[in-house]
Amino acid sequence: LDRFDEHDGPVRGVDFHKTQPLFASGGDDYKLKVWDFKLRRCLFTLLGHLDYIRTVQFHHEHPWILSCSDDQTIRIWNWQSRSC
């Protein structure tokens, strides 16, 4: 087992990619982070939410991550281009 601790505050949502060694996390710091669990590090951080992130999920076909926040938005991020 391992520990990933770059969030500032509680983590509320985590999802693993089905085919890549990646997972995404979101939490009370308004940040969505994409991690490589084989390299054991955060690859990048996606910013845009204005309140706590509650849920994150990889799309099963497209290079997208969906995130839901207390800022009353659902964002669709392209994790390959790192854009929303």
C-alpha positions in Angstrom: 0.0 0.0 0.0 1.0 3.6 -0.5 0.2 7.1 0.5 -0.6 10.1 -1.7 -0.9 13.4 0.2 -0.7 16.5 -1.9 -4.2 17.7 -1.3 -4.8 20.5 1.2 -7.6 19.1 3.2 -10.0 16.2 3.0 -10.3 14.1 -0.3 -13.9 13.5 -1.2 -13.7 11.6 -4.5 -11.3 9.1 -6.2 -11.6 7.1 -9.4 -9.2 4.7 -11.1 -8.7 4.7 -14.9 -9.7 1.3 -16.4 -6.6 0.8 -18.6 -4.0 3.4 -17.6 -2.0 3.4 -14.3 -3.9 6.6 -13.3 -6.3 7.7 -10.7 -8.0 11.1 -10.2 -8.8 12.7 -6.8 -10.8 15.8 -5.7 -11.5 17.4 -2.4 -12.0 20.3 -0.2 -9.0 22.3 -1.7 -11.1 22.7 -5.0 -8.4 20.8 -6.9 -8.7 17.8 -9.2 -5.4 15.9 -9.3 -4.4 13.2 -11.7 -1.9 10.7 -10.4 0.3 7.9 -11.8 0.2 5.2 -9.2 3.1 3.3 -10.7 5.4 6.4 -10.5 3.8 7.3 -7.2 3.3 11.0 -7.9 0.8 13.6 -9.0 1.1 14.3 -12.8 -0.9 17.5 -12.8 -3.6 19.5 -11.1 -6.7 20.8 -12.8 -8.1 24.1 -11.4 -11.5 25.6 -12.0 -14.0 24.7 -9.3 -14.9 27.4 -6.8 -15.9 25.1 -3.9 -15.4 21.5 -2.6 -15.1 18.7 -5.2 -17.4 15.9 -4.1 -17.1 13.3 -7.0 -14.7 12.5 -9.8 -15.0 9.8 -12.5 -13.1 8.8 -15.6 -15.2 8.4 -18.7 -14.9 4.8 -20.0 -14.2 5.7 -23.6 -13.0 9.3 -23.9 -10.1 11.1 -22.2 -12.5 12.8 -19.9 -12.9 13.2 -16.1 -16.2 14.4 -14.8 -16.2 16.3 -11.5 -19.0 17.5 -9.3 -18.6 20.4 -6.9 -20.4 22.3 -4.2 -20.0 25.3 -6.5 -23.1 23.8 -8.2 -21.2 22.8 -11.4 -20.3 19.6 -13.2 -17.2 20.0 -15.2 -15.9 17.7 -18.0 -12.1 17.8 -18.2 -10.0 16.5 -21.0 -7.1 14.9 -19.0 -4.9 14.6 -22.1 -5.1 18.3 -23.0 -5.6 19.3 -19.4 -8.5 21.5 -20.2 -12.1 21.9 -19.2 
